[in-house]
C-alpha cells in the first residue's frame, strides 16, 4: 500500500470569533402586521443611525441597542414610525 501525505480523516474547521471588535450596536426592527423581527448589527454608529431612521420612515418601529458585553444589549432609543 502506498503512503500518502493526506490525512485519512476529515478535519473540521473551527470558526474564528473576533473578540477584539464586537458589534457595538444592534437594531431590532419590527413592522406592523409582520410577526418576524429583523436584527441588524454593526460597529459603525453613523450606519446604525442611518438605517434606524430609514426604517422608521418606512413605517417600522426600531429599537436602538448598545452592546454591554457578554451578549447583553441595552435599549437606548426607540424610533417610532413617522406618519
C-alpha positions as CSV (number, residue, x, y, z in Angstrom):
1,X,0.0,0.0,0.0
2,X,1.4,3.4,-1.0
3,X,1.9,6.0,1.7
4,X,0.1,9.3,1.3
5,X,0.6,12.7,2.8
6,X,-3.1,13.4,3.0
7,X,-5.0,12.8,6.2
8,X,-7.1,9.7,6.4
9,X,-9.9,11.5,8.4
10,X,-11.8,14.7,7.7
11,X,-10.6,17.6,9.8
12,X,-13.4,20.0,10.6
13,X,-12.7,23.7,10.6
14,X,-13.1,25.9,13.7
15,X,-14.9,29.2,13.4
16,X,-12.9,32.2,14.3
17,X,-14.7,34.6,16.6
18,X,-13.2,38.1,16.8
19,X,-13.5,39.4,20.3
20,X,-11.4,42.5,19.8
21,X,-14.1,44.4,17.8
22,X,-17.6,43.3,18.8
23,X,-20.7,44.5,17.1
24,X,-21.4,47.6,19.3
25,X,-24.9,48.5,18.0
26,X,-27.9,46.4,17.3
27,X,-31.2,47.4,15.7
28,X,-34.4,45.4,16.3
29,X,-36.8,46.3,13.5
30,X,-40.5,45.4,13.6
31,X,-43.1,46.2,11.0
32,X,-46.8,46.4,12.0
33,X,-48.6,43.3,10.8
34,X,-45.4,41.3,10.3
35,X,-44.7,38.7,13.0
36,X,-41.0,38.4,12.4
37,X,-38.4,40.9,13.8
38,X,-35.3,41.8,11.9
39,X,-32.0,42.2,13.6
40,X,-29.1,44.3,12.3
41,X,-25.8,44.6,14.0
42,X,-22.9,46.9,13.2
43,X,-19.9,48.6,14.9
44,X,-20.5,51.8,12.9
45,X,-22.7,54.4,14.8
46,X,-23.4,56.5,11.7
47,X,-24.5,53.5,9.7
48,X,-26.7,52.3,12.6
49,X,-28.4,55.7,12.9
50,X,-29.0,56.0,9.2
51,X,-30.6,52.5,8.9
52,X,-32.7,53.2,12.0
53,X,-34.1,56.5,10.6
54,X,-34.6,54.9,7.1
55,X,-36.7,52.0,8.5
56,X,-38.7,54.3,10.8
57,X,-39.6,56.5,7.8
58,X,-40.9,53.4,6.0
59,X,-43.3,52.6,8.9
60,X,-41.2,50.3,11.2
61,X,-40.6,50.5,15.0
62,X,-36.8,50.4,15.6
63,X,-35.2,49.7,19.0
64,X,-31.6,51.1,19.0
65,X,-29.4,49.0,21.4
66,X,-25.9,49.3,22.7
67,X,-23.7,46.3,23.4
68,X,-22.9,45.9,27.1
69,X,-20.7,42.9,26.9
70,X,-21.2,39.1,27.2
71,X,-24.1,39.1,24.7
72,X,-26.2,41.7,26.6
73,X,-27.7,44.7,24.9
74,X,-29.4,47.7,26.4
75,X,-32.1,49.7,24.5
76,X,-31.1,53.3,24.5
77,X,-33.6,54.8,22.0
78,X,-36.7,53.7,20.2
79,X,-37.6,55.2,16.8
80,X,-41.4,55.3,16.2
81,X,-42.8,55.2,12.6
82,X,-43.3,58.7,11.2
83,X,-46.8,59.4,9.9
